[in-house]
Amino acid sequence: MITVSNLVVSRDGRELYRDANFMLHPGWKVGLTGANGSGKSTFFALLQGDLTPDAGRLDRPAVWTVAHMAQEVSALARSALDYVLDGDAELRSIEAQLAAAEREERYEDLANLYQRYEEIGGYTAISRAAKLLAGLGFSEAEQQKNVADFSGGWRMRINLAQTLMCRSDLLLLDEPTNHLDLDAILWLEDWLRAYPGTLVMVSHDRDFLDAVVEHVLHVEQATITHYRGNYSAFERMRAERLAQQQQAFEKQQTEVAHLNKYIDRFRAQATKARQAQSRIKALERMTMIAPAHVDSQFSFRFREPARLPSPLIRMDEVDCGYSGRRILQQVNLSLTPDTRLGLLGPNGAGKSTLIKTLVGELAMLAGERTVSDHTVVGYFAQHQVDHLDLKASPLLQLTRIAGRTDELTLRKFLGSFGFGGERIDTSCENFSGGEKARLALALIVWQRPNVLLLDEPTNHLDLEMRHALTLALQEYQGALVVVSHERHLLRACCDDFLLVVDGHATPFAGDLEDYAEWLRQWRAALEKDATAARKAEGKKGEGKKAAASEPVATAAATPASPATAPAGKGAPGVKINKEAQKALAKAEKKLAELQARQQALEARLGDSALYESARRHDLEKLLQEKAAIDVELVAAEEAWLAASEACPE
């Protein structure tokens, strides 16, 4: 249990927490919320033991293993899979000890080490690490690439996988959905819901919080308030509390005004002086109630487009791709002022490629693209912030595109995006990612687009700005096409969805819940295909050579082949092998044989006489045999699982 008692913490002369008191029970999944700079990172540092409170206590079990996702990954010359395995520190330690014990022929130590290695799942570690990477979007080939070969966003995914690999009691995650797309987020949701330890997480994705957390800690005005329920429940309860607080504040202010009026009127009169003094003391005793505080400083609207022709952009039989490589084919799409379209599809299926082709950033490989003379495109790319002039201030960058608009209007406009005071005249080079994203959005909004093409617009934005953007998009007059992992935004702003998969972009009849289920079944189909492919390769004797020349698809690889592609909204069709029952029986027999051999070996290893120096060669032989059987058992269990899934119910 984590217990916080009368906690007081100050940083740089500013009080972050004052007399905080609450308890977190083992197994709780907790969302940590609050404005930027309110003290969320400080709370993580306290939980890790990296910071000491100024007063009060924060206690957690000393034996707990804490896993915390680092915010940077070095460009290492080691494979992503090896890097993820490093997340299990005890596993790596035992591996080193085993190597040393074998060199030094310490056979009794070897027996104990092999036993512990089995207890912590050492024989399945590589498989577990590979599944973590696959869930986060890495193909089998990519798992063998060096960490240094990946971009910053993909390195953060590797870092997240390493954090999840740790067999932790307390898991601390700070914005884990940054750099993830929707399918990776849905996978992570499932993983975290099954996580048995205590989770404390900071996230700006309200749907993600709703799906995972059951408690919320909100940091505000130097207090930490505990709410039961998910993020939506927290928002409702906090709104009710603020309304009650505001009502109490207004009532108290009326009473204070009445007392002050009496004091000012009768303080100088001798006959009323005693009564005036009693009212002064009453004011001093009164516990002052703060006015209800509103966090969000953002409130903006899209400027009304000058014209709304129809269609704005039209694509007929278009093939999309780059460098001669065809990603999508035969795309037909017409954007009218009423279009509110969300693009769905697995990682790498071609959503960004389609957006770039709509904009004209990528040339078509075939087909026809028609754009109205009056179309004004507002395009927010995933790396839009890289196109800002970092040497210029927000005001200067807006002035460049605003024509003769007066400065007061420009300052008021930028203020709605949170740029005020000195910040509006400060160069952008030291801005945070969130500030740069807000400025990029502001520059797009100013140009009055009648077509908005948004590719992950909420990256780096906090909850308040995401909420403001969602409200603005709901009132926007024009065509909207959006790719986003923010399900709340998709649900609130999109009327239709387009499924991008297997080289095609087709209407998706369901909602986001249907898509989540489709994605799970699509992954399951790919995993079955991968298992079948590995078996086929083994039978052909191609082994590692075949795997190196043509990597097997995984749950996060490129889109499904036509044989496993989805049919409309439903799950992928997978043909039941007629030999499935025979394969299952064979797998069960093999598994039973290996389990019997393992039990027999464990019984022989339990003989104390075996550990005498005269029998060291017998012990070494038995340990090697058991290690080999343990490895075979892992493969046999996977084969049995695959065979059982392939069988009809």
Stockholm file with secondary structure:
# STOCKHOLM 1.0

chainA/1-649         MITVSNLVVSRDGRELYRDANFMLHPGWKVGLTGANGSGKSTFFALLQGDLTPDAGRLDRPAVWTVAHMAQEVSALARSALDYVLDGDAELRSIEAQLAAAEREERYEDLANLYQRYEEIGGYTAISRAAKLLAGLGFSEAEQQKNVADFSGGWRMRINLAQTLMCRSDLLLLDEPTNHLDLDAILWLEDWLRAYPGTLVMVSHDRDFLDAVVEHVLHVEQATITHYRGNYSAFERMRAERLAQQQQAFEKQQTEVAHLNKYIDRFRAQATKARQAQSRIKALERMTMIAPAHVDSQFSFRFREPARLPSPLIRMDEVDCGYSGRRILQQVNLSLTPDTRLGLLGPNGAGKSTLIKTLVGELAMLAGERTVSDHTVVGYFAQHQVDHLDLKASPLLQLTRIAGRTDELTLRKFLGSFGFGGERIDTSCENFSGGEKARLALALIVWQRPNVLLLDEPTNHLDLEMRHALTLALQEYQGALVVVSHERHLLRACCDDFLLVVDGHATPFAGDLEDYAEWLRQWRAALEKDATAARKAEGKKGEGKKAAASEPVATAAATPASPATAPAGKGAPGVKINKEAQKALAKAEKKLAELQARQQALEARLGDSALYESARRHDLEKLLQEKAAIDVELVAAEEAWLAASEACPE
#=GR chainA/1-649 SS CEEEEEEEEEETTEEEEEEEEEEECTTCEEEEEECTTSSHHHHHHHHHTSSCCSEEEEECCTTCCEEECCSCCCCCSSBHHHHHHTTCHHHHHHHHHHHHHHHHTCHHHHHHHHHHHHHTTGGGHHHHHHHHHHHTTCCHHHHTSBGGGSCHHHHHHHHHHHHHHSCCSEEEEESTTTTCCHHHHHHHHHHHHHCCSEEEEECSCHHHHHHHCSEEEEEETTEEEEEESCHHHHHHHHHHHHHHHHHHHHHHHHHHHHHHHHHHHHTTCTTTHHHHHHHHHHHHHSCCCCCCCCCCCCCCCCCCCSCCCSCSEEEEEEEEEETTEEEEEEEEEEECTTCEEEEECCTTSSHHHHHHHHHTSSCCSEEEEEECTTCCEEEECTTGGGGSCTTSCHHHHHHHHSTTCCHHHHHHHHHTTTCCGGGGGSCGGGCCHHHHHHHHHHHHHHTCCSEEEEESTTTTCCHHHHHHHHHHHHHCCSEEEEECSCHHHHHHHCSEEEEEETTEEEEECSCHHHHHHHHHHHHHHHHHHHHHHHHHHHHHTCHHHHHHHSCCCCTTSSCCCGGGCBCTTSCBCCCCCTTHHHHHHHHHHHHHHHHHHHHHHHHHHTCGGGGSGGGHHHHHHHHHHHHHHHHHHHHHHHHHHHHHHHSCC
#=GC SS_cons         CEEEEEEEEEETTEEEEEEEEEEECTTCEEEEEECTTSSHHHHHHHHHTSSCCSEEEEECCTTCCEEECCSCCCCCSSBHHHHHHTTCHHHHHHHHHHHHHHHHTCHHHHHHHHHHHHHTTGGGHHHHHHHHHHHTTCCHHHHTSBGGGSCHHHHHHHHHHHHHHSCCSEEEEESTTTTCCHHHHHHHHHHHHHCCSEEEEECSCHHHHHHHCSEEEEEETTEEEEEESCHHHHHHHHHHHHHHHHHHHHHHHHHHHHHHHHHHHHTTCTTTHHHHHHHHHHHHHSCCCCCCCCCCCCCCCCCCCSCCCSCSEEEEEEEEEETTEEEEEEEEEEECTTCEEEEECCTTSSHHHHHHHHHTSSCCSEEEEEECTTCCEEEECTTGGGGSCTTSCHHHHHHHHSTTCCHHHHHHHHHTTTCCGGGGGSCGGGCCHHHHHHHHHHHHHHTCCSEEEEESTTTTCCHHHHHHHHHHHHHCCSEEEEECSCHHHHHHHCSEEEEEETTEEEEECSCHHHHHHHHHHHHHHHHHHHHHHHHHHHHHTCHHHHHHHSCCCCTTSSCCCGGGCBCTTSCBCCCCCTTHHHHHHHHHHHHHHHHHHHHHHHHHHTCGGGGSGGGHHHHHHHHHHHHHHHHHHHHHHHHHHHHHHHSCC
//
